[in-house]
Amino acid sequence: MQIIPLRPEPSQNLSIVLGGQNCDISVYTLSTGLYFDLMSNGEQICSTRLCVNGVDIIRNKSAGFIGDFAFIDVVGMDNPNYTGLGTRYVLVYQ
């Protein structure tokens, strides 16, 4: 398991290599919650996935992506919001 560094900002993008895969991650806030997009090696793996505490984000193993992501609330059971990113709400790659 690896923690992905995020900042407490409503919208952010980052590029990182995970499991030998070039990953472009977008985490952003809409009126209905926090959302996640993933591009890997130039291919869209998932788009507009609602982030829910403890629930795998990709869930589609046929997408060809190795691993998955989840947000974890380290002090409770709430769904993530941007104000706690990187501290209360951590994004993990597993």
Order of alpha helices (4+ residues) and beta strands (2+ residues): beta-beta-beta-beta-beta-beta-beta
